Amino acid sequence: MILHSYSEDYLWTREIQDGILEGLEGREGSYNISLEYMDTKNFPSVEYLEEYDRLFSYKYTSRKIDLVIAVDDRAFSYVLSRREDIFKGVPILGTGLNTLEDEYLEAEDAYIMVEEPDYEANIKLALKQNSDAEKIYFITDITPTGQKIKREVEKVAENYDIEREWLEDLTLEELKGRVESLGRKDIIIYLVFFMDRLGNSYSYYEPIAEVSRASKVPIYINWSFYLNTGAFGGYAFDGRRMGVQTIDVAEGILEGEEIPRVTGTSQRSSYVFDYNVIQERSLEYVYYPLKSVFLNRPETFYRRNRRLILTFLGVLGVLTTILLLVYINLVKERTINARDRELLDTQKDLLNRLGDVIEYRSRETADHAGRVAKISKFIALKVGCTQKEAEIIEIASPLHDIGKIGVPDEILNFPGRYTEEQFREMKKHANIGYDILKGSGRRVIDAAATIAHEHHERWDGKGYPRHLKEDEINLFARITMVADVMDALLSERSYKRAWTYDETLEYIIQGKGEMFDPKIVEVVETYRDELRKISTEV
């Protein structure tokens, strides 16, 4: 049984339910599911709950229920209070709960998934994007939920040396008037506004849409369901992803696994922004965190020119194969002269262009492959590779993403956040690239195959596809990973500004010993000026 606290037309409820249904797809076995919506936001009275007592007693007293998934606090509290009659002996999984009440923790056979929006991450983001800000305005209402959120936000906001004010206990018109008076050096973070000071109730959409229209500054949000209302975005908690996680926990309970009584959901958030708002408010050049998602981004260059690019890609593939064979034969025979060197340079250039076309499918980045090649060669020499090894990585590294040829267009150019299934498909490009290049017996192509296979492996073992760690990862792949990340951050994309060199260097240094090989990071730190020059001259 899935019991929602609120009505089906409440978007937060729909997001969680969509995630639950997504989580059920592809599971072994089948589940007989009963779905109920209590609508307690509109009908919170005791008398209303007593009507549900009669309804649920009729429907479920004599019907076996293996698990109740109660969504949000009101449904969870209701089920706990009726365990002696309606839901006797039934395990309960409460998901999207706002609090850890004592009665929750003391209840037997009850499991809790606490909703954990990261309010501090949004404050940090807003201050970084608005470095000259003088004051933060938080919007909330006077409902118990609104005041609870206020207390949680205050705990983290007091760590920042900036003036703050709460816009609460207002009518919607009063709130719009206050927001309209704010200026460029003000930050607005919208939390909740479901009821005004006169007791008028609102849907999720109306207040934030009205506030966004009235505001001269972008509106930051903490929940993804506020997007597509005129809000700018932020570090947003995703109810759909929490719904998927709920099914993972529920399946463990039903199969008798040892499940923690309390499960966190903080990883269900991501940086997400409305591309339309970015354009309307000219926010293209503010800082955006790595892996930000941009909703409503327009069609890419690749989609408009797909046939031409694929034709070009095929021609380059044939030419590259021919030139690779010529190069290998020349090296084997040790007969490279001035004319041969020109041919070799031509071959390198074609490989770089092939790498650029691969990147261009999804990232619209010019000369990326050439810069990755030059940066990789420089780092290779500094970490102790021979001149010949450095030349091999220079030739092979541009093909690190060749496996993206096998990723479906609808995933490669998907404008929103990936589902778990979509991300699994995207990660396949490492294996696809390896399968394309492996088994040649030629040193350059074998090196390219290894780089394609391992350039997303992390030093701490949390990468993919094989979760290799430290020296298990080929040195060429470790070098290419740093070069690829460096140039990607330094490059301007349709959905982000180019990072400064200092910002990029800071990110790489922070990843030392986690994402990146510490020895390679030390080279980047030591030769930062030389790498700065290389990164801008290709």
N, C-alpha and C positions, 0 to 999 in steps of 0.2 A: 504494500500500500504506500502510495506517495501522497502526502498530505501537505498542501501549500497553505501558508497563513493568509495569503492575499488572493485577489481575484485573478482570473486568467488574463484580463486586459491590462494588468499591471506589468510594465515592461521588464522590471527586475525579475518577476516571477517567470515570465516567458523565457528570459535568458537562461535561468537555471534549468527550467524544464527542457529547453532545447539541448542544453549540455547533457542532461540525464539521458535523453533519447540518443544523442550522439554516442555517449558512453556505452549504451546497450547494443549499438550496431556491431555486428561481427563477433559477438560473444558466443561461446559454445553453450549449447543448451537453450532453453526458452524459459521466459518468466511470464506468469499471469499477473498483470499489474492492474490495480485499482487506483484511479486518480481522482483526488478530491481537492476542491478550492474553497477555503473557508470564508474569504473576503472579510476578514476581521478589521481591516483598515476602515472600511465603510460602516461596519456593524460590530462595534467592540463590546456591546452590552452583555451582561451575564445572561439575560433572557435569550439572547441570540444563541449563545453557546449551549444553553439547555435544549434548544431545538436540535442542535447537532447531536447532543446526547441521545435523543430519541431516534434520530436518523441512523446514527452509527450503531446503536444497539440493535436496531432492526436489521441492518445490513451485515454486521460483522461479528455479533456475539456467537453465532453458530457456524461461522465460516473461518477456516484455518488461515491465519496470516503468519508468514514466516519472518517478516521484517516490516517495520514501519519506518519510512524515510520522512521525517518531519522537517519542512523547510521554513526557516526563520523561527524566532523565539516563541511567537504566540502558538504556533502549531505544536512545537516541542513541549511547551508548558502544558498545553491542553492534554496531549497524549499521556504525559507523566501523571497528571491529576486523575486520569481515568484508567489507570493500569489495573485497579482492583476489580473493575467490572467489565469494561468494553475490551481493553487490550491486555488482559491478564496473561502473563508469561511470554509476551512478545518482545523480542529485542527491538530497541529503538535507536535509529541513527538521526541525530539532529544536525542539519547542515545549514550554513549561512547564519549561525547564531551570533548575536552581537555581544553577548556577555557570558561569563562563566559563573553562573549563580551556584550557591552552595547546594541547592536542591538538584541541580544538574549533575554535580560531581558525586553526590551521595546516592543517586539512583542506581539500582542494580541493572546490569545488562543494558546500559545506555551508553551510546558513543556520541562524541561531540566533535563537530567540525566548525571551528570559530572563524567567522568572517574577519579578515585581517587587512583592511586597506592600509597602505603605508602613507600616512599623512605627512610624515617628515620628508619622504622622498619628493613629494609635490612641493613642499616649502623650499627645499634645496633647489629643485628645478626652477621654480619661479624666480628665486633670488639670482641664480646663475644666468637666466635669460634676461633679467632686469637688474643689472648690477648697480644702477643708480636709483633704485626704488627707495622710497622713504617710509612707506606704510603698507601693511597688509590688511585687507578687509576680508573677514570670513563671513559667509552667508549661511545661516542656519535658521531653524524655527524653534518654537518653545515646546514642541512635543517631547516626551521622554526620550525618544530616539535622538532627536536633534540636540538635546542637552547632554546626553551621554557622549555623543560625538564631540561636542564642544569641550567636555572635560578631557577627552583623550587627545584632542588637538592641542589644548593648552599645555599639556605635559611636555610635548615636544617643541612647541612654538617658543616657550620661554628660554630655550637654548640659543635663540638667535637675537642679535642686537638690532632689532628693528621694531618700530612702533606698530601696534596692531589694534584693530577695533572689530567688534562683533556687530553685524547687522542682523538683529533678531527682534522678536516682539514687534513686528511691523506688518502693515497690510502690504499687499503686492504693489499697490500704487506708491506707497511710501518707500518701499524698497527700490523701485525703479527710479524714483526721484533722487534717492541717495546715490545710487550707482551712476546716474547721469551726471552728477556733479563731480565725479572723480576724474583725475587727470593722468598724464603720462607717467608720473612717478609713483603711482598707486598700483597695487597688485590685488586682484580679486580672486579668491578661492571659494567656489560654490560647493557647499556640502549637501544640505537638504533644505527643502522648503515645501512641505506638504500641507501645512496649515498656517494661516496667518493669525494675528493677535485677536481677530474677531471670531475665530473659530471656523472660518471658511476653508474647506478642503480643496486641494488641487491635485491634478495628475502630475506625473514626473515631468511632463513636457512643457506645460504652459508657463510656469514661473521662470525656468531657465531660458526659454526662448524669448520671453519678454525682457528679462534682464540682459541677455546677450545683445538684443537690439538696442537697448538703452545705453549700453556701456561703450565708452571710448577706448577701453583697454581690453585685451583678451581675457576670457574667463577660463580659469583652471578648474578641472573637475577630478574627482577621485573614483568615479564609477563609470564604466564604459557605456551604460545605457543613456548617459547624458549627451553622448555624441550625436551628430546630425541634428542639433538643435540651435546651432550658432555658437556653441562653446568651442574654445580653442583646443582643449585636450589636456593631457597631463599624465601622471603615473596612475593609470586607471585600473581598478579592480574589475575583473571580468567574470560575471556570473555564469556564463556558458562554460568556461574552463573549470569553475568550481563544480558545476553539475557533472562534468566528465569525471573529475576526481571523486565525487560522491559515489559514483557507480563502482569505481575501483575499490573503495573502502567497503561498500555494501557487499560486493562479491566476496571479499575476504571474510566478512562476518558470516555470510551464508555457508561458506565452505569450511568454517571452523578454524580459521587461521587466528593467530595471536595478533589482535589489532589494538593499538594504543587507545586508551579511553578518550584522549583528546588529540585531534589531528589539526595541525596548522594549515592555513591556506594562503600564506603570504606570497607564495610563488605564483599565484593566479593573477598577478598584476603585470602590466607592461606599459612602456611609454607609447602613447598613441595620440595622434593629432589629426585634425580635420584639414585636409589640403585646401579646401575651399576657403576656410577661414584664414589660413596662411596667406593665400593670394589676396583676399579682400583687405586684410590688414597689413600687407607688405611685411610679412614676418619670415621671408625666405632666408634671411641671413643671420638669424639668431642661432644660438647654440642648440643642437638637438643631440640627445644621447645616442650612442651606438645602438643599433638594432631597433631604433624607433620605427613605428608603423604609421603610415600616412594613408588615411582613408580618403576616398574620392579623388585619388591621383589620376590624372588624365591618361589616355592611351599612350603607350610608349612608342618611340621611333621604330623599334623592331616590329611591332604589330602592323604598323602602317607600311612597312617595306619588307615583309617577311620573305616573299618569293625572291626578291633581288638579293637579300642577304644570304639565304640558303644556297642560291646559285653560286654566289661569290665564295661561300664557305666550301662548297664542293670543289671548285676550281683550285682554291688554295690547298685543299687537302691533297689533290693529285700532284700539284707542283711541289708541295712540301715533301711528299714521299719520294718523288724523283730526286729532288735536291739532297735529301737526307742520304739516299743511296750513293749519290755522287760524292758527297762529303766523306762518308764512311770509307769508300774505296780510296779516296785521295789520302786520307789519314793512314790507312793500312799500308799503302804503298810508299808513304813518306815522300811524296812528290809534289807537295804543295808549293807552288811558285807564286809569282805576283798575279798571274792570271787566275790561278786556283783560289788565291785569297779573295779576289773579287767575287768569284762564284760562291765562296763560303759566306762572305758578307751578305750577298744576295739571299742565300738560304736562311741566314739568321733573321734578316729583315722580314722574309715571308713567314717564318715561324712567329715572329712578334706580331705581325698583322693577323695571323690566324688566331693567336691568343686574344687580340683586341676584338675580333669579330665574336668570339665566344663570350667575352665579357659584355659586349655591346648588346647581346640579346636581352639582358635583363638590367644592365647598370648604366648604359649610355656613357661609358668612360673612354676618352680618347687616349691612345698610347699607353694604356695601363700595362700591357704585356711587356713593352719595351723597357719601361721603368722598373718593373719587377725583375727583368733579366739583369739590368745593370746593377741594381741594388744587391741582388743575390750574388752576383760575381764578386762585388766589392767585399761583402761580408764573408764570403767563402775564403777569400785570400787572407782576411784578417783573423779567421779562426784556425788557420793552419792548413788549408787545402793547398794542393799544388796548383801551378798555373794551368795544367791540363784539366784538373778537376774543376777549377773555376770556370774554364771555358765550357765544360760539359753542362754545368748548372746554368750558365748563361743561355745556352741553346735550349735546354730542356724545360726550364722553369716557366716560360710563357704558356706551356700546355697544361698548367696545373688544373684548369677548369674545363678541359676538353670534354669531360663527362657530361657537362650541361647540354651537349647536343642531344642526349637521350632523356632529358627532363621535359615533360609535357609543357606546351606553351601556357596552358591555363594555370599551371603552378609556378612556372618560372616568372611569369608576369602578373601574378596575383596581386591586386592593389591593397588588400587588407592584411590582417594578421593571419598566419598559417594555422590551420588546425593541426592537431598532432599527426593525423594521417598525411596531410600535405607536407609537413616537415619531414616525415619519414621518406616521402617520395623525393624531396629535394636532396636529402642526405645520400641518396643512391648515386648521385653524380660522381662520388669518389670511387665507388666500385665500377661504375660504367667506364670512367676514364681509364682505370687500370685494365679493364677487360679489352678496351680498344688498343692499348699500347703494349700489353705484356707479351712476352714470348718471342721477341724478335731476335734475341741473342746479340744485339748491337748495343754497345755501352750507352750511347746517347738516348736511344729510344727506351731502353730498360730504365735509365735514370728518370726519364719523363714519366714512365708508368708508375714508378715508386712515388714520385712527387705527387702525381694525380691521386694516388691511393691514400697518402698519409699527410697531406698538407692541412688537414683539419684535425689531426691528432694533437692533443695538448700535453704539455710537459707533466701535468698532474694526473694524467690518465682519464680525464673527463671529456675527451674529444671523441671523434668518430672517424671511420666506421668500426674500428677494432679495439678502441679504448687502450691503445698503446701508451706507454709513458716513458719519460726520460730517454735513455739511450736506446730503448727499443724502437724509437722512431728514427728513421733514416736521417742523417745529418742534412742531406740536400732538402728533404721535406721540412725540417725544422727551420732552415734558412729561408726557404721560399715562403713559409707561413708568415714570418716577420716582415719580409719584403712586401707580400701581398697586403697584409693589414696596414702597413705604413702607407703605401700608395693609395689604398682605398680611402683611408681617413683624410689624406691630403687632397683628394680629388673632389671636385664639386659634382654633385649628382642632382637629378631633377627634384629629389625630395630632401636634400640637405645642402648646407653650405660646405665649402672646403674647410677642414680644420686647419688651424695654424700649425706650424712645425712644432712649436713648444707644446701645444695641446696633444699632438700626436706622440711626441717623445714621452710626455708624462704618462699617457695611456700604456705605452709599451713597457715603461719602467715599472708601472704598477702591476703589470702581468708577469713580472720576472718570477720564475719558479712556480708559477701556476699555469698560465697559458703558454709562456715562452721559455726556451732554453736559457738559463741564467748566463751562460757563457756568451751567447749571441747578444743578449741584452747589454752585457758589459761592453761588447764591441760597438753597439749602437750609441751607448753613452760616451765612449772614448772618442769615437770618430763622428760625433754629431755634426760638426761643421762640414766635413767631407760628404756625408750622406745628404745633408741639406742641399748641397750643390748638385749632387747626382739626381736628386728627386725633382729638380726643376729644369734640368738641361735636356731631357729627352723630348 
